Every structure is written in structure tokens, then in C-alpha cells.
Amino acid sequence: MGMNRILQGIMRYRQTYRESMVKQFEVVRDDPHPKAVFFTCIDSRMLPTRFTQTNIGDMFIVRNAGNLVPHANLSGHEEITTEPAALELGCVINGIKHVIVCGHSDCKAMNMLHLMRNSDRTLHEVLKLSPLKAWLVRHGHSSIVKFAQLEVSDFQAPLVFQAETPMRRFVAYIDPENRFTVEDKLSQVNTLQQLQNIASYNFMREGLSRGRVYIHALWFDIYTGDIYYFSRQQKRFVDVNETNMERLLEEVLNIFKRKTPEPQPSTSKDSSVAPTSASDFVGFTTEPQPSTSKGSSVAPTSASDFIGIESEDSDSE
Ligand SMILES: [Zn+2]
């Protein structure tokens, strides 16, 4: 094992996959259509291209301890991180439309964050001791705050998260069937919290508010291999399986259906892109009652599924 495993693997690759991969590289070079920017954990058990069965050219993958995306306020001239750079490269330069954050169960980073949450060490002290802990404390703090809200309700009350814009919020019941450990619940909260962090960057704002970019959350259960998609309609992580697939696909197609053409890489800032219309956001309705101005064609999603979307109308035709 060890380095042997890697070198032997390279030999096997040369004899098997290399030729077909080189052909795929050529196809992608001539016709690049990356589908998603995918944030996940560095955990060695996470193999995102395998469990999504995606291929060369499909995804930009960013990995770090705890699948964290630093909030814009914590990432600036003083502190440059790769996550916003990946968002810019993916969504602005390459016109990628979907950003996915994928957390997982038994996440060592989340377990550590959970252990440290009552620590009274300062960030400076932690940084001297451990860059890993410093990373988790600094960029996982907002998840801990959210998690505390869940904890005081004995893990019953729903949480409210922000997605694409400050007004596009959604409700989430975390592990309502109580199947996972508290650390796994934190991991799910943390995964959803990153959506807001992604939306915190100015350069993402136009794409997100105009519906050219969407943010999704996935969660991988390491011990069963089950993969969950966060359904804003069902307000929880839903197992992606043969029974649920059709409904999830419908939700994704309806909610994220766009009338505007796919953005081209070099025109992503072009102001000629059509403004969004209310019907582009079927499913995003207001709480407590859907706005009557959106007409009867709006899909019959429950009003409480999405809250506070009203001000989005300023973007509408
Ligand atoms: Zn992890």
C-alpha cells in the first residue's frame, strides 16, 4: 500500500482508461459544457464523480475539510481562499448554472467542529495550535449558530436558510425521523448553511438573482451509500432513489426551469439577458399567501415552502 498503491494504479490506468480518457479530453476541449461547481469534503470516502456517475468535463470539484464555503465577509484582501475563486471560474467565466454543496455523514471535520463548539480558545490561539481547527472555527461558526437554534428546540423546529438571494429563503426540517447522530445533524445544517455563503459574493449576485445560477445541497450517507437531495418543496433531505426520483426531478425542472437561454461563457455579464419573469420561479411563492399578481399559472406548490420571495418581483418584467 502507500505510494505503491498510487504508482501501480497509474500503471493500470495507462493500460486501461488512458486511451478513452484522452479521447474525452479532446471532445471537452472542442465543446466544453461543464454542468456544476461541486463543493464537497476532502474525506477519502467521498468520490463524487463515482457516486454521481459524472464524467470528464462535467464538474468543477472543490474539496476542503467540512465542505465549507467561506462567507464573503470572511474572504477578502487579507484572507484569500480558493472557494470563491472556483465560483468565479465556474459560474462567471464558464457560465456554469448549478452550484452543489455535498456534505456527508461521519464527517471528521463536523465531528471536530461539534466537539470544539464550547471551546473558549480565541481564533488566534486555535490558529497557532491547528490550521484545521482554525479553518473549522472560522468558517463553520455560522453553522454552529444555526445548529444551536436546532438544539434548543430538541431538534424538532424547522430552520430557515437563505439560498440564491436574501429574499429566497427556505424552510428545512433537519433529520425529522431522527435517524442520524447529532454530529450528522450538524453536517446537514452545515451543508445548507453554505448556500447562503455562496450567495454572499457580489460577483455571484447578478447570476443568482436573475436565475442564471442555482444552488443545491446534497448529503451522502457514508455507511449506506444513500444520497439525499435537499428538496425545498418537501423541506428536508430526500433520498434520491427509484421511488422519489420522478418527484425530485419534477421539482428541479419546475423550480429551476428557465426561459432565458443558457448563458455563454463570455456573455455572462451581458445586460441584454432577459429579466426573470414570475413564472420562471414556479414554486417560489410567498408566505403566508402566494401573491395574486403571479397569476393562476403558478404551480400549486405549498405557499409555505418558500418564504419571502416577494421582493424578487423587482427583477420581473
Ligand atoms: Zn467530511
Residues whose N, C-alpha, C, O or C-beta is under 5 A from the ligand:
A	BS01	ZN	C41 D43 G66 C107 K108 A109
